């Protein structure tokens, strides 16, 4: 694994995007793995290692405001439109003509939007527990969870916090929770430990309120990105093969939504993760094997 970064651009000027790179260039399209709402690229370490051992070149960026990427001074610049610019810049840096995309939650939405665009470079799309519709109950729970501003006196406190916040990730071992936590926090000069993400993201209209508007005013929710279309309309423009990874106990992706996705897109398959909700952590070898096999099968 190599840690690297590049410059992208916004209304504030240039900003740095950090990413991890696994494996080496091959004849197969590179795989881009993009994390969830307040997460970072280390969520894909296990999957990226597996794919790189199977001769895949993998890019795992930290979305701006998360992980080791820069933060914006003005939180209104945290938009899906900006994320698409940043990810497109990384694709250009890779020199790839086409890519495979694996996105968890927010990363899946970014991938879906990009896959729906004309001349998209996304050849295959893996959506980890996210789809074109998010239930109201899930949004309420998310809003309650992410409005907390945590800080920790020690690593043990942080582990307990993340075990509670991400309890639906699945049955992680104590060692896995510790690793997960260590990649999620950083130490302030005061000695306090805090999450590795910009707290202003939590209060940014384009994220939490985006999801509320998606339910009540779907056309307004994406205004300025796709100009008065809802996410089902975005989904209908996706033509590449799609793999849905569904946490069986997920509040975010319901069976009826998956059924509708399959009815409206003939090249959609599903992997069910029995012990997870939103969103499966994707740490298990059998999950890696299924994802790799699907990418291989659909590339023929």
N, C-alpha and C positions, 0 to 999 in steps of 0.2 A: 504494500500500500504506500502511495506517495501523497503527501499533503501539498496542496498548491493553492493558488488564488489567481484571480483575473479582475480586470476593471470592467464594470458595466456603467451605464449612464442613466441619470434621472434628471428631474427638474432642479435638483440640488447640485448637480455636477456629477463627477465620477465617484463611484463607490466600489469597494472591494468585496468580491464574493469568494468565500473560501470553499474548497471542495477537496474530497479525497478521491484518488484515482487508483483503481485496482486492475491488475493484468496489463496486457499489451495489445496493441492494435492487431486485428486479425481480419479475415475476409468477412466475418459476420458483423452486423451492425453493432455499435457500442450500446450498452445498456445504461440508461439514465435512471437513477433511483432518487426520488424526491420525497421528503419526509412530511409529517403532519404539522398541524397548526403552530404549536409551540415547541416543536421538537428540533432535531438536528441530524446531520448526515450519519452519525454513528449508529442510528437505529438500523442501518442497513449493513453494518460491518459483517455480520455472519453470512447473510445472503450474498454480499459482494465477494467475500472470500471464496464461497462455494462456486459462484459463477466464474470468477477469475481462474479457478483451478480447472474449469471446464472450457478454457480458452475463450472467455468473453472479456471484453474490455469494458470496465464499469466506471461511471462517473457518479459521484454522490455529492451534490452541492449543499451548502447551508443556505437556505433562502434568506434574503436580506433581512436583518434584524434578529437573526437566530444564530446559534452556534458561534463560530468565529468570524462570520461575515460582519460587515459594517452595519451600523444603525443609522437611520435617517434622523435628521434634526426635526423634521416636520412629519409626524406620524400619518398625515393624510396621504403621504407618498407610498404607504404600504398598500398597494392595490394589486389586483390580479393582472391588470395591464402591465404594471411594472415587473411582476414576476415573470410574465411571458417574455418581456424584453431581456431580462437577466438570463433566463434559461436558453433563449435563442442565441444569445451571445456565447454561452458555453458550448452549444451545439456547433456554432461557427468555429469556435476555437478548436473543437475536436476534429474539424474538417470532414465530418461524416456527412454523407448525402442522405442517409436515413438512420433512425435510431429506434431502439425498443425502450419503452417508458414504463417504469414501475412507480406508482404514486400511492402513498398512504394519505387518506383523508384530503387535506389541503393539496398535497402533491398530486393526488388523483384528479382533483378538480382542475388544477393547472394543466395536467396532461390531457384531460378531456377537452378543454377549451382549445388547446393547441392542435389536437387531433382533428377538431372540427373545422379548422381553417383551411382555405384553399392552398394547395401545394404543400401541405404539412410534411415535415420530415419524419413524423412518427409512423412507423411501420406496424408496430404491435403495441397494444396498450393494456397494462395490468393495473386494475383498480383495486386497491386494498381497502375494502369496506367503505366505499363511497359510491354514490350514484347521482342521477339527475334530480333526486328529490330527497329532502331531509325532513323527517317528521318533527312536528312542533314540540313534542315531549322531549326529544333528544336535544333540541335547541335550548329549551329551558334548563335542562340539566347542565349543558355545556356552559351556558351563561353564568350559572351559579358557581361552577367549578373554576372557571378561568378568571373570575373577578377577584380571586384571592391573590394577594401580593406576598409571596412567601420569602422568608429569609431563615437561615438555620445557624445554630451555634456550633453544630457538629454534623458529621456525615451520617450518624445514626438517625438524627432528626430528619434529614433529607430523605433517607431511604424510606422511612415511615410515610412521609408525605407522598412520595412518588408511588409507593405501593397502593395508597388510597386513591390518588388521582387517576392512576392508570391500571386499576384493578382488572379492567376488562381486556388487558393485553394477553391474558392467558396464564397458564401455570408456570411462572418463572421460578427458577431456583434462587436461593439466597445469594449465590454467587452472581447470577444474572442480574438480580435487582441491584446489587452493589455496583456492578459494571455500568448498568444503565444509569444509575444515579451519578457516578463519577463523571460520565460524559455529559451530564445535564447541568452541572453546577460549576461555578468558579468562585474564587475567594476574593473578597473585597479587601482593601488596605486595613479596614477595621478588624478583619478576621472573620467577619460574617460570610457565610456561604449563600449565594444567590443563584437563581436559574440563569442559564446562558441564553437569554433572549431579552429583547427590549420590552420593558413593562408597558411602554406606550402602545404596543400592539393590542393590548387587552382593551383599550379604550378607543380603539380606532373604528370609526363607522364602517370602514370597508371590510371589516371581518365579522365581529359579533353582530352588528346591525345588518350586515349583508345577509346573514342567515335568516334574521327576522323578516327582512324585506322579501327574501326568497319565498317565504310562505304567504305573506300578505299582498305583496306587490311584485310579482316575479319579473315583470318587464323593467321596473325601476331598479331592481337589484343589480342587473348587469348593464345598466345604462353607461355608456362610455367605453364598454368593452366589446359587446356584440350588438349594441344599438337595438334595444327593445325586443330581445328574445329571452325566453326563459330557458332553464337548463334542459328541459326535455327537447326543446328545439335545437339546442346545442348537440345533445345526444344523437338526434336524428341526422346530423351532418357528419357523424363519425362513421367512417367506412372501413377502417382497418380492423383486423381481428382483435377481440377484446377478451381478456380473462378477468373475471370478477372473483376476488377472494372475500369470502363472507364469514365474519364471526357469527356463529350460530346465535349468540345472545345479544347481537348488536341492536341498539336503538336507532342507529343512523341509517342502516341499510336493511329494509324489510323485505321478506320473501315476495310480497306482491310487486314491489318495485323491481326486483330481479326478474320476475316473470315478465313484466312489461318491457324491460330492457331486452330480454331475449326475443320477445315477440316482435319488437321493432328493429332488431339488429340480428341478422341471421348468423353472424360469426361471433357469437358470445357464448363462452363457456364459464362454468362456475366451479370453484373449489370451496368446500365448506370446512371451516376450522371449528371443531366441536367444542373446545373448551375456552373459546374466546368471545369477546364482544367487539367493541370498537376501540382500537382496531388490532387485529392479530399482530403480535410482535415479530412473527416470521423468523423465529430462532431455530426451528426444528429442521433436521436434515431431510425428513420426508417432505416438508413444505418446499424446501429448496429444490429438491428433485422434481417435484410436480411442476413448479414454475419453469425450471430449465427445460423439462420435457415439452411443456406447452410452447415455449419460445422456439424450440427446435422443430416441433411438429408444424407450426404455422409459418415457419420460414421457408418451407419447401414450396 
